[in-house]
């Protein structure tokens, strides 16, 4: 059963599970760590892939984000399924969470490129390319100025598909069933093809949303959560022990299934025995969308600063890595608190608080849009 509302928390405010926020923090940090190792392998930044042995699978954080998104959209909107009158409110909330801050960061990054900074950042050439980059609907194969925004094209597709569930439950179930089967039939991972509409909307990341929805349904079934944790941990451990050589990506699929079981287990466990996580972890979870969008340009900027100042030569590559990663996370948390959260307040987006206690007045992102 769902825990009762907490005293002092207004009705309608979503009670977030702290384990979900911790998952978002872990996913965003692992992606940032993975990319930073690759960036430091560039001759401009020393030519050594620092900590690559430990971060090489950090890109799986993106896959976990897809699972988290499916879980949390169900967590936030399961009661809206089959209620057409709720679709307008749902779409407005999804738009407010995803687009305004994305547009603002895109504008800032584009302006810096036009001023001669960040020359490696791609800028769309045509009106059609800009339309894709702005709407996050795949009209062309353009790479957006925020390179990691390729995941948001999948996110928007999922949001629209979920709207079908709200408009008509049977139609939505039929669509998700067909969509999932097509993605399994095609069985293509992200990055295995060009960003054409046909590839983007039939590749496996879309199926991962369904795994997240399934994780939510598992959580709702009740129980302690231990068997889901055990199954998920076993899958991840077995596959990790026999991870195939670089270039063979099939093993990602069972790992993501393991993620879904782990998510169902830990959230079920928390619902039965509320947990208290460090505020620092929850703060990174709150800021995970900003961290995801900003970590590449921030890491590049910080690497240039430590190189130009001579700090990298003085403290070494490993200390530089930790300094830059910590700096990117810290600046992203500030960006959330000073830019993203105030923007959400201005848009009058309903706040979310972490169970079991109200711990902030700023609106917290209740979906896992990376």
N, C-alpha and C positions, 0 to 999 in steps of 0.2 A: 504494500500500500504506500501511496505517496505520503511523505512526512507532512504533518500539519503546518499551516502557515505560521510564520514566526511573529511574535508580538512586536509591534512597532514598524512592521514592514507593510506599506500600502498594498491594497488588493491589486492584482494584475501585474505585480512585479514578479519577474521570473526568478525562481530560486535556482541558481547555478550549482552544479556539483563541482566541488573544488578539484576533484580528480580530473574533470574535463579541462578546467583551466590549466592544471598542471600538464596535461597532455598537449595542450596548445603551446605552452611554453617550451616543452621538450621538442615538439615538432619544429617550431620556428627556429629554436636554437640549433638543432641538429642540421637544418638546411643551411643556416648561416655559417656554421662550422665547416660543413662540407665545401661550400663555395669559397670560403676563405683559404682553405688548404689548396684548392686549385689556383686561386689568384696568386698565392705566394709562390707557386711554381712558375709563374711568368717571370722571365728574366728581368723585367722592370722592377720586380719586388723581391729579388734575391734568387729566383730560379730553383727554390727548394719547396716541395710540397709538404710543408710542416704538418706533422700529426696526421698525415694521410692514412697511415695504418689504422688509426682510430676513427677517422671521420669519413672514410671512403663509402660507407653505406648510409651516410647522413641524408642523402637524397630521398631515402625511404620516408623521411619526415613529410615530404609532399604527399605521398600515398596515404600516410596516416591522417593528414589534413582532410583528404577526401572522405575517409571513413568518419572522422569527427564531424564533418559538415552534415553528412547524412544522418548521423545520430542526433545532432543538436537541432536540426530543423524539425525532426520528428519530436524531439523533446519539447520544443517551443510551440509546435503547431499541430500536434496529433489531434487535438480536440477540434481543429478547424476542418479536418478532412470530411468531405461531404456536406459542407456548409458554404454554399456559393456566396452568401452575403459577407463572408470573411475574406474573400480573395483580394478585395481592394486594400484592406488594411495590411494583409500579408505582403502584397507586392510593394506597397509603400515602405514597409519596414525593411524589406530586402534591398530595395533601391537605396534607402538612406544609409544602411550599413555598408554597402559595397561601393557605391559609385562616388559620392562627393569627395571622400578623402582620397580615393584613387585618382580622381580628376585633379585634385589639388596637388598631389605629389607628382603626377605626370606633368602638370604645368610647370612646377618648379624645376624638375629635372630637364625638361625641354628648354626652359629659359637658360639654364646653366650651359647646356650644349651649344646653344646659339651664341652664348658669350665666349665660347672657345674652351669650355671645360667639359670633361667627359667625352672626348672625341670617339670613344668606342661605343657609345650609346646609340642605338639605332633610332632614326627619326623617320616616320612615314613620309613617302614621297607624293602620293596621290590622294585625292579626296576619298576614294574608296578605302585606301589603307587607313586614313584617319578615321573614317566611319567605323571600321572594324576596331581600331584601338580605343575609340571613345565609347562605343556601345558594348564592347566585349562580345559581339556576335561575329562569328567567323565568316565574313564576306570575302576576304582575301587572306593569303598566307602571311601577312605582314607580322613582323616582330615588333611588339609595342615598345615605347621608350623605357618602360619598366619591364625588363626582360622576363622576370618571373611571372608576369601577368598572364602568361599562357594558361596557367591553371584557372584563371578567372573566367575564361571562355567556357570551360567545363562547368564552373560554378553557376554561371548565368543559365546555362542550359538546364541544369538540375533545378534551379529555382523555378523556371518556367514549367518544367515537367511536374514539379510538386504542386504548382497552381492547378494543374488538371485534377489532382487528387482532391483539392478543395472544391473545385467546381462540380466534379462528378466522381464519386469514389470508384465506381466500376470502370469508368473510362480511364481514370488515372492508374488503377491497378493493371488494366490491359496494356496501357502504354509502357509502364515500367517493366512489365513482363517481357514485352516485345523488345524494348530497348536493351534490357539486360541480356536477352538471348542473342541479339545481334552483336553486342559487344563481345560476348563469349565466343561466338562463331568467328568473328574477325580476329580476335585475340592478338591485338597489337598494343604494345606498350607506348607510353609517351616518348617521343623522340625517335620512334622507329619509322617515321614518315614525315613528309612536309605538312605544314599546318593548313591543309585544305579542309573545307567543311566536312567532306566525306570522311576524312581520317579523324578529325577532332571529335566528331559526334558519334563515332563508332568504336573508339579506342577504349581500353580497359579502365582508365580513370573514371569514366562514367559509371561503370559497374561498381566501383568502390563506394559510391554514394549508397547504392543498394545494400552493400554490406553494413554500412553504418546504420541504415534504417533497420536492418535485421538485428543489429546489436541492441538497438533501442527496444525492439520487441522482446528480445531475450531478457533484457533488464526488467521489463514489465511483468514477466512471468513469475517473478518471485524467486525465493530461494536465497541461499547465502552468497552465491557468486563464486564459491571455491572451485566448482567443476569447470566453469567457463574460464577462470584464471588458469587452471591446470591444463585444459585443452589448448588455450592460446599460447601458454608458455612452452608446452611440448612441441607445438607446430613450429614456433619461432626457433626453439633450440635445435630441433632436428634439422631444419633447413639451414640454419646458420652453420651447423657442423659439417654440412655437405654442400656448402655454397659453391656453385659452378664457377668456372673460370670467367674472367671479364669478357663480356660480349654475349654471354648466355644469360638472358634475363628472365627465363621462365620461372625461376625460383622466387621472384618478387611476388608472384600471385599467391602462393600458399602463405607467404609471410604476411601479406595484407589480410588474408583470412584469419591468421593468428591474431593480428591487431584487433580485428572485430571482436573475437572472443575475449581478448584481454580487456577491451573497452567495456563490453557487457559485464564482465566479472567484476572489475574494479568499481564501476558505477553502482552495480547491485550491492557490492560490499559496503560502499559508502552510504547508500540509502538505509542499510540496516544498522550501521555504526558510523555516524558522521565523524569526519576526520578534520583535523586542523593542520593546514600546511603553512609553511613560512610565507609571510606577506610578500617577500621578494619573488618567490615562485609565482604567486598569484598576480603580482604586478606585471611580470613578463607575459603571463597568460593573457591578461587584459590587453597588453600592447602587442600581441602576436601578429595582428594584421599589419600594423605599422612596421614592426620588425621585419616581417616577410617582404613587404614592398620596398623597404629602404635599405636592407642589409647590404646589397651589392654596391650601390653608390656610396654608402657610408664607409664600407670597408675599403673601397678604392681610395676615397679621400683620406682616410686615416693612414693607410699605407703610404701614401705620398707624403703626408705630413711627417711621419716618423722617419722616413727615408731622408727627406730634405733637411730635417733637424739633426740628423746624425744619431738619433735615439736607437735606431735598429742596429747600427754598428756597435753601440755601447752596451746594449742589453742582450743582443743575440736574437736569433730567429724565433725560438720558442717563446721567449718572453714577449717578443713583438706580437706574435700570434695571439697570445692571451690578452695583451693590452688592446689590440685592435678589436678582437671579438667582444671583450667587455665594453669597449667604447661604443661599438655599434649597438649593442643591447641597451646600454645606458641612454644613448641619444634617442633610440627608438621609444623607450619608456617615456622620456621627456616629450617626444613628439606626440605620443598618445595623450599625455596629460595636458599639454599646452595647445594642441591642435585638434587631434581626433575627438577627444572627449568633449571639449567645448563645442565643436561642430555638431556632434550628436545632440547635445543639449539644445542648441539653436534649432535643430530640426525636430525637437520634441520627441525624440525616440525614447521609448519607455526604458527605464534603467533595469539592470539585472544585478542581483546580488548573489554572493556565494553562500551556500548553505554550510554551516548552520547559523551564521551570525551575519548581520549587516556590517560590512566592513568598508564601505566607501559610499560617497554621494555622487561621484561621477558615474555616468552610464557605462556599464561594462558590456562588451560585445557578447551576445548570447549565441552567435553562430561562429563557426570556425572558418570563415572565409579567409583563405590564405592569400 
